[in-house]
Amino acid sequence: MAKCTICNSRKGKRKCMAEDSLICSLCCGQSRNPEKCTGCVHYKNVSQNRNYRKVPFYGIEQMSDSITLQSISNTIESILCRLDIDAENKFTDKTALQLLEAAFDTLHFKNSEMSFTDPATKILFEKMSQIMEQDLPDTPEEQLIKVMAAVYRSIQRRTNGGREYLTFAQQYVGPRVGPGARVLQY
């Protein structure tokens, strides 16, 4: 077997698209980048490896002790409820999780460019972001991230893969309509 063309010390077992030769797995891992490696079976986008459960969050006790945090949480949940209603209740808990993950990508992981596999999710994320900017303009980013992460964990606790969380949220939070709340317009 041929030696790796990058380090010239280990066996080259992987066909590298960028080098057009065989390289070792170590050099493959150390030299990956999106420009050269997109489309390769050994390359995965960094966002696919993110552990959203490790995003900093407020615990249940912190949330229950703070009216401010509860208000932010209610706003986020009501936005998800409104988007669900606008989608004629075809929204799933997975969609809500994907929207929050996209927000984490932007706010916590500082992705400047977002890529969505589903155009409908992109539209929903843009709507959610716009509403959050309008409804929570003075909320510090760190606080917003931690509350969204608490909501994210709540969704994960309640869902069985369907609409369990959204059904619960519709009952107790609902969309932001009525006295003192702005009707959401897109």
C-alpha positions as MATLAB code, in Angstrom:
seq = 'MAKCTICNSRKGKRKCMAEDSLICSLCCGQSRNPEKCTGCVHYKNVSQNRNYRKVPFYGIEQMSDSITLQSISNTIESILCRLDIDAENKFTDKTALQLLEAAFDTLHFKNSEMSFTDPATKILFEKMSQIMEQDLPDTPEEQLIKVMAAVYRSIQRRTNGGREYLTFAQQYVGPRVGPGARVLQY';
ca = [
       0.000    0.000    0.000;
       1.250    3.501   -0.829;
       2.371    6.002    1.781;
       0.385    9.133    2.610;
       1.365   11.899    0.177;
       1.060   14.567    2.885;
       3.067   13.158    5.810;
       4.885   10.433    3.891;
       5.053    8.291    7.034;
       1.776    6.355    7.390;
      -0.158    4.225    4.932;
      -2.436    6.193    2.639;
      -5.817    4.502    2.876;
      -8.191    7.321    1.860;
      -8.576    8.726   -1.621;
      -8.299   12.505   -1.176;
     -10.287   14.643   -3.618;
      -8.099   17.692   -2.986;
      -4.727   15.920   -3.246;
      -5.910   13.445   -5.891;
      -3.957   10.731   -4.103;
      -4.086    8.410   -1.107;
      -3.617    9.964    2.344;
      -3.755    8.667    5.911;
      -6.765    9.271    8.155;
      -4.790   11.608   10.449;
      -3.770   13.930    7.616;
      -7.302   13.719    6.230;
      -8.722   14.921    9.537;
      -6.125   17.667    9.990;
      -6.352   19.114    6.494;
     -10.150   19.212    5.987;
     -11.894   22.388    4.925;
     -15.196   23.146    3.191;
     -13.635   24.500   -0.030;
     -11.595   21.385   -0.745;
     -13.609   18.648    0.906;
     -17.313   19.307    0.312;
     -18.782   16.185   -1.245;
     -16.186   13.802    0.213;
     -17.545   10.885    2.252;
     -15.025   11.661    5.015;
     -16.003   15.332    5.349;
     -18.847   16.429    7.570;
     -19.900   20.010    8.079;
     -19.000   21.309   11.559;
     -22.645   22.199   12.258;
     -23.585   18.524   11.908;
     -21.321   17.705   14.846;
     -22.685   20.322   17.236;
     -24.007   19.200   20.575;
     -26.871   21.599   21.236;
     -27.401   20.053   24.670;
     -24.141   21.713   25.732;
     -25.380   25.236   24.977;
     -25.508   27.114   28.331;
     -29.009   27.164   29.814;
     -30.989   28.283   32.836;
     -32.091   25.456   35.085;
     -35.695   24.865   36.068;
     -35.213   26.510   39.466;
     -33.610   29.630   37.968;
     -36.459   29.900   35.466;
     -39.146   29.512   38.111;
     -37.525   32.124   40.384;
     -37.357   34.871   37.733;
     -40.351   36.664   36.244;
     -38.027   38.152   33.592;
     -36.777   34.741   32.425;
     -40.331   33.383   32.426;
     -41.476   36.317   30.312;
     -38.715   35.708   27.763;
     -39.546   31.995   27.725;
     -43.251   32.714   27.234;
     -42.410   35.016   24.326;
     -40.245   32.380   22.640;
     -42.852   29.680   23.177;
     -45.645   31.927   21.922;
     -43.656   32.640   18.751;
     -43.306   28.890   18.167;
     -47.058   28.499   18.776;
     -47.843   31.290   16.314;
     -45.638   29.735   13.632;
     -47.363   26.410   14.296;
     -50.816   27.962   13.860;
     -49.692   29.726   10.680;
     -48.527   26.340    9.366;
     -52.019   24.980   10.096;
     -50.725   22.819   12.962;
     -48.486   20.824   10.614;
     -45.501   21.888   12.678;
     -43.825   19.181   14.774;
     -41.684   19.331   17.874;
     -38.741   18.466   15.612;
     -39.394   21.646   13.603;
     -39.366   23.709   16.798;
     -36.053   22.083   17.795;
     -34.582   22.803   14.344;
     -35.575   26.470   14.608;
     -33.930   26.791   18.017;
     -30.825   24.979   16.723;
     -30.611   27.479   13.862;
     -30.849   30.287   16.424;
     -28.030   28.676   18.429;
     -25.962   28.403   15.250;
     -26.382   32.141   14.725;
     -26.202   33.464   18.288;
     -24.093   30.985   20.242;
     -21.871   29.351   17.597;
     -21.619   32.623   15.600;
     -22.331   31.140   12.167;
     -22.400   34.017    9.743;
     -23.858   31.932    6.939;
     -26.777   29.596    7.519;
     -27.548   26.605    5.339;
     -30.918   24.902    5.468;
     -31.779   21.591    3.848;
     -35.458   22.568    3.764;
     -36.488   25.975    2.321;
     -39.622   26.015    4.500;
     -37.479   25.816    7.657;
     -35.405   28.737    6.402;
     -38.556   30.850    5.959;
     -39.804   29.879    9.432;
     -36.405   30.748   10.948;
     -36.404   34.155    9.252;
     -39.913   34.841   10.599;
     -38.935   33.681   14.080;
     -35.789   35.846   14.067;
     -37.727   38.902   12.905;
     -40.372   38.474   15.606;
     -37.777   37.874   18.314;
     -35.967   41.083   17.313;
     -39.244   42.988   17.584;
     -40.526   41.355   20.783;
     -37.242   41.012   22.685;
     -35.138   43.970   21.475;
     -33.408   44.782   24.771;
     -32.801   41.209   25.921;
     -29.083   40.542   26.372;
     -27.876   37.907   23.906;
     -26.455   35.630   26.610;
     -29.762   35.677   28.491;
     -31.702   34.975   25.286;
     -29.448   32.014   24.435;
     -29.814   30.508   27.914;
     -33.604   30.856   27.902;
     -33.847   29.378   24.399;
     -31.668   26.489   25.593;
     -34.027   25.957   28.540;
     -36.979   25.866   26.104;
     -34.984   23.495   23.876;
     -34.483   21.112   26.800;
     -38.154   21.389   27.720;
     -39.153   20.375   24.185;
     -36.807   17.399   24.338;
     -38.267   16.294   27.683;
     -41.875   16.468   26.486;
     -41.689   15.158   22.941;
     -42.167   11.604   21.767;
     -41.427   12.554   18.185;
     -44.765   14.163   17.355;
     -46.480   17.322   18.584;
     -46.577   16.660   22.317;
     -44.670   19.779   23.322;
     -46.504   22.056   20.879;
     -49.872   20.776   22.085;
     -48.796   21.493   25.668;
     -47.474   24.960   24.762;
     -50.656   25.823   22.837;
     -52.682   25.052   25.976;
     -50.576   27.004   28.454;
     -48.868   29.741   26.452;
     -50.543   29.973   23.059;
     -49.771   32.499   20.357;
     -49.246   36.157   21.164;
     -52.627   37.583   20.298;
     -55.141   39.469   22.363;
     -55.026   42.505   24.688;
     -51.531   43.880   25.162;
     -50.020   41.576   22.565;
     -49.214   42.406   19.022;
     -50.817   40.321   16.257;
     -47.962   38.793   14.305;
     -47.774   39.928   10.718;
     -45.373   38.669    8.101;
];
